[in-house]
Amino acid sequence: MDWDNSAGGVAAPAVPDVSDSPASLAVWCSGLTKRFGRREAVRAVSLDVRRGEVVGLLGANGAGKTTLIKMMLGLVRPDAGEVMLLGQPGTDPLSRLRVGYLPELFRYQPWLNADEVLKLHGRLAHTKQSADDRLKLLSMVGLHDRAVDRVGDFSKGMQQRLGLAVALVGEPALIVLDEPTSALDPLGRVEVRDLVLKLRERGVAVLLNSHLIGEVERVCDRVVILDHGRVVASGTLAELLGQRKVTLRLDNVTEPAHERLRTLGLVEREQDKYTVAMPDTSVDGRAGADNFDSADAEVSRLVTDLVQLGVHVYGVERSRISLEDRLLGILRAGADSDTSTDEAS
């Protein structure tokens, strides 16, 4: 196993396979459905994760995220739909040989130490690993000095770190993380984020279920939002969050200046504040601070044009809708729709 870059040099980042063929994808799901009694927990969900890609799974509690993950991994039998993992049918146990999984709720034998837990899971995965391999895994999750300590003495955060190490046993090509930072302190969350980014560089696919929207924004290539068991939105962050906005404080706005603002798309006006939509000039499909910089030239041209038209410009503020705002908007819309349906019935 060679997770450590220090010995052999930094590996070149893997290029994700962008093919839509199910056999080429890390995860391919079509029409997954699961009912518990009369309740439909997951409704005809279809999604995919490309190799070398990080996909975030978002939704409120009870949206069906964990049930969906368990169906993908063969832990819950779907009522309908198909799954392929790393090019193999999900019904074949061999499809999970190179899949790492950190469940939301887990517990290890308290009488074992951390090294013994990794050794046990290596045997269960039929993976050869040396003591050095196990120490490297523990080092990756910040437990290098706790290898011989009993798991029963670990804090919840330390057990979460150990769970991450277990998910990495056997150099998986796909890792599914269900709330991986739920018990971690801020430093631990940063370390998990860096680990996910390192995995992506190595071509490992990651499916991440997390309530920490800021972490999802920082590491995910695409996001899938579930509500009441169905996919209500999916895409890159740039696609989900839409155009960026610029709010300008202006005075002496002439008719030609109004026309210039309208050509961009005047969103709203509140006294001396004019908000306009700016074109999304990002080229990588990822939302973030770097892509704000790419819009500087367009904002500068707008301000220059307005000044030349006699407008007094007192302030310029760029912004964009956050992933949290978009998620809340979707969930509130779904709640309003359910309320309307209930009232109609």
C-alpha positions, 0 to 999 in steps of 0.5 A: 500500500502506498498512501504516503506521497513522501516516499515515491513522489506526488502522483499526478492527479487522476482525470475523472472518467466522464463517460456515461456508460454504467460500466465505466462509473464508480456508482450507477443507480437507476430507479432505486425505490424502497418502501417501509410499510406504507411509507415510501422512503426512496422514490425512483432515485437515479444518480451516478458518481464518476471515478475520481469525483466527489459527489455530495448527498444533501437533504433533511433528516428523513430524506432517504439519504442513508437508506439510499446508501444502504441500497447501493451497498447491498445492506438494504434490498430495494423494492425496485431499481438497479445498482452497479458499483465499479462496473459490477452489478450491485447484486454481486458481492464481488462488486464491493471488494474495492468499496470503503464505507463509513456508516453513520452509526457504528461500534467497534469491539471495545476490548480491541486496540486501533491496530487490531481493529484495522487488522480485523477489517483487513482480514474481513476484506481479504486484504494483505496489510503490514503493520506499517500499512496500518500505521500509515492509515492511522497516521492519515486520520490523526491516530498514529500515537494511539495504535495500541490503545483500547478502542473502548477508551476512545472519545467519540471523535477518535472513534470517528477517525478510526472509522475513517481509517477502516473505510480506507482499508484495502485501497478502495476505488470508491469510498462512501462516507455517511456523516464522516465529520459528525463527531469531529472538532473543527481541526478534525473536519479540516483534516477530513476535507484534506483527506477527501481532496487527496483521495480525489487526486488519486482517482478515488470516487467519494460519495459524501453524505453530510449536514455540514454544507460548508464542507460539501461546498469546499470538496464536492464536484457535484451535489445531489439533493434529496427531499422526501425520498426523491431527487429534487436537484442535482448538478455542479455547484455552479449549476445549482447556485446560478448566476452571481449578483452585483449590488451597486449603490448609485446616484444620478442614474440616467436613462442610458445607464438604466438601459446598460443595467437592463442589458445585464439583467436588472434583478431589483432596485431598492432606493439607491441600490441596484442589483444586477445578475452577472454572467457566470464566467467559471470554466471548471463548474465549481463555485468558489472564491477563485471564480469570483476573481474571474468576474472582475473584468466584467464588473470593472467594465460595468462600473466604467460604463456607468461612470462614463454615462454620468452615474455616481458609483458609491459602492460595489458588492458581489455576492452569490446564493449559498448552497445553504440558501438553495437547499433551504429554498428547495426544502421549504418549497417541498414543505409548502407543496406537501401542505397544499396537498394535505389541505386539498385532500 
